[in-house]
Amino acid sequence: MRKRLGALRIEHRDLDAAIDALEASGSTDQLQIARLKKRKLLLKDQIAHIEDYLIPDIIA
């Protein structure tokens, strides 16, 4: 699970860099940017789910 979490974090970071690069270059391909942002959001949700699984909320 921790390896999967690491891989998802790396992919999320890479997508962030790709989105920034496309926006900085003045890309007019808004559809591609939207798809990358949607993928990034999906990864964020998966990361949160795995983190919740690995670090349970324990009320002491």
Backbone hydrogen bonds, N-H to C=O, Kabsch-Sander energy under -0.5 kcal/mol:
donor,donor_aa,acceptor,acceptor_aa,energy
5,L,1,M,-2.4
6,G,2,R,-2.3
7,A,3,K,-2.4
8,L,4,R,-2.4
9,R,5,L,-2.2
10,I,6,G,-2.1
11,E,7,A,-2.4
12,H,8,L,-2.5
13,R,9,R,-2.3
14,D,10,I,-2.5
15,L,11,E,-2.5
16,D,12,H,-2.0
17,A,13,R,-2.1
18,A,14,D,-2.4
19,I,15,L,-2.7
20,D,16,D,-2.3
21,A,17,A,-2.4
22,L,18,A,-2.4
23,E,19,I,-2.5
24,A,20,D,-2.5
25,S,21,A,-1.8
26,G,23,E,-0.9
27,S,22,L,-2.3
30,Q,28,T,-1.9
33,I,29,D,-1.8
34,A,30,Q,-2.5
35,R,31,L,-2.2
36,L,32,Q,-2.3
37,K,33,I,-2.4
38,K,34,A,-2.2
39,R,35,R,-2.4
40,K,36,L,-2.3
41,L,37,K,-2.2
42,L,38,K,-2.1
43,L,39,R,-2.3
44,K,40,K,-2.2
45,D,41,L,-2.1
46,Q,42,L,-2.1
47,I,43,L,-2.8
48,A,44,K,-2.3
49,H,45,D,-2.2
50,I,46,Q,-2.4
51,E,47,I,-2.7
52,D,48,A,-2.3
53,Y,49,H,-1.7
54,L,50,I,-2.6
55,I,51,E,-2.6
58,I,56,P,-0.8
59,I,57,D,-0.6
60,A,58,I,-0.7
